[in-house]
């Protein structure tokens, strides 16, 4: 049996002009494109990026829960993977389009694990994309890391982590998904010396905001598409 091919496609930070040429080529060619939306979101940024390309294939929206219940998350991933497996078994090429990079803190990794196990004969190609922290450095004109500096990525900062979070000298720490625990993070940073803080919302998209004043950041409403970069001198 000839299965369809699966593509994991990183589509960048949100502006479709940040798509790579390979990503655009794949998304315009496949039969079915799966995009992602959070259960509590009103719109899908990834779907908007894909629609900008005017692809020939069918676009399908998949919901991924942000629940802290591991069993609920696993069941949701399994259901979405099964939907993709149906198309691959039917011989249709599919793309899973995800913001940022497909292999960096992406839901694609969980789906890929199931598909590789259930359909080991299916061909897979991963198309890398621009991460949010690479976009932040570019949009701000600030160096992410250089020379012997180290880069630390904290994927989902929680308020209870504030007491143990460290910022080593000569390092940059990027904190993703800080929208619900931003106050604890800012309070922690007020006790830190020799740090440069940069906060961003909706990078490359309408409503983009870059802010370095802790008081101004604290007044911002919660925004899921946000992150902070902390450089320790």
N, C-alpha and C positions, 0 to 999 in steps of 0.2 A: 504494500500500500504506500502511495506517495502522500506524505503529510505536507501540510503547509509549513512555511518558515515563520519563525517568531523573531521579531525585532524588538529589542528594548531600546527605546529612543529617548535620550535626554534632550529636552527642548529648551533648556536655558532658564533664565530668571523670570521670564514673563512677556517680554517684548518679542514678537515673532521675528524681528530683524536680527535677533541674537541666535536664531537657529543656524546650525552648521549646514553646509551644502549637502552633506550626506544625509542629515536628518530630513531635510526638505525632500530629497530624492526618494527616500524610503517612504515617507508619509504620503507622498503623491502616488506611489506605485502599489501599495498593499491593498488587499480586499477589505479588511476590517481594521479600524483604528480604535483601540480602547483608551479612553482618557479617564481621569480621576477627579472625584469630588469628595469633600468631607461631608459627613452626615449633617453637620450643622451649618454648612456653607450655602449661600444663596446662588452662587455661580461657580463655574469651573474655569479657572485661568488656563489650564492645559487645553481644555476644549476650545477656548477662544483662540489660542495659538494655532491649533490644528485647523480650525475653520478658516483662518486667514489664508491658508495655503490653497483653499478650494480643492481638496483632494477628491479623487474619483471614488474612493472606497467609503463604506458605511462607517459613521462615527457612533460609537457606543459609550455611554457614560457609566462608570462603575463607582459605587460608593465604598469607601473604606472608613470604618469606624475608628475613632480616636479613643475608644474606651480603654480604661486601665485593666479591664478584665481580659486576661490573656486568652481564655477560651473563646470569648466573643470575637476578639480580633482574629484568632486563627480560623474560626468558622467563616468570617467574612472573606478572608483571603482565599480560603478553600472554594467558596461559592464563586468568586470572581475567576479563579484559575480554571474551574470547571467550565465556565462560559467560554473561555479562550480555547480550552481543549476541544470543545465541540467543533469550533471553526477549524482548528488545525487538523483534526481527524478527517474533516470534510475536504481537505486539500487546499484550504484558503490561507493565504499569507496574512499574518496579523502583526500589527505594531502595538506596543504598549507605550504610550507617550506620557512621560512624567517630567515635572518641572525639575530644573537643575540637571544633575547627572544621574543616569539610570542605575549606577552602581554605588552611589554615595547617599546613604540614609534615604533610600528610595523604597517604595512599596513594591517595585518591580522585583527586587531580590527575593522577596517571600513568594511571589507568584512563580518566579523562575525555578525555584527549588522544587515546587510541586510539579511543574510541567516537565522538568528534566527527569523526575522520578516516574511519572505516569506515562511519558511519551519519549523515551530515551532516543528514539530514532529521528526525532524532529530536529531540523537544523535551527540554530540560534545565532543571531548576530546582535551585538550590543553597540549602539552608537553613542559615544560620549557627548555630554553637554556641558555648558558653562554653569558652574555652581554659583549659589547666591553670594558666597564670600569672595569669589573671584570678581563677581560683578560689583560688589561693594568697594573693593579696592580700586577698581577701574573707575567707577562713577565718582568716587571721592578724590581720586588722584593721590591716594595715600598708599604707600608701600605695605603690602601684607607682611612679608618677611624678606630678609636679605642677609647675605653673608652667613654667619653661623647661628642666626636666630632660629628658634623652634616655633612650630605652629601647632596649636591645640584646638581641637574642635569638640565642643560640648553639644551633643545633638538635641537634648531636651532638658533644659535647665529647670530645676524645681526649687522652690523656696527653701526646702530643708537642706539643700546642698550648699547654701550660702556660707555656712560656718566653716566648711571644710574646703571650699574652693580656693585654689592657690593660683597666683600669677607670677611665675618665675621670671627673674630679670632676664632681659634679652629674648622675650617671647611675645607672641601674639596669640590671644585666646579669642576664638569666635564662638559665640553662644547663640544657638538657634532656638527658635520657638520659646522665647522668653516672655511672651505676651501676658501670661497669667502669673508670673513670678518676678516681674520686672522690678517691683518695689523692693523686694528682698535683695535683688542683685545690686540695685543702686545704693542701697544702704551699706552693703558690703564694700562697694567701691569707694564710698566716702571715707573709709578707713584705710584705703590703700594709697601709698605715695608713689609719685613718678609714673603715673599711668595716663595714657591718652585714650579717651573713650569716644567711640563713634557708634551711633544708633541709626538704623535705617528701616524704612517701611516701603513696601511696594516698589522695590527696585526696578527700574527701567519701564515702569507702567505709570499711567495717570495717577496722580496723588502721591508720587514718590516724595519721600522726605528723608533728609540727612540731618542729624542733629548731634551736637557734642555737649550741650549744656545739660547736666544732670537734672536740674530743676525743670527745664522745658520738657525733657524726656518723661519725667514723672507725671507731667500733666496730660500726656497723650492718652487717648482711649486705647483699649486693647486692639491689637492688629495681629492677626495670625501670620501674615506674610511680613515678618520683621526679624531682625537679628541685631546683635551687638558685637563690636570688635574692640578688644581691649589690648593695647600695646603697653608692655611694661619695659621702661627704659633701664 
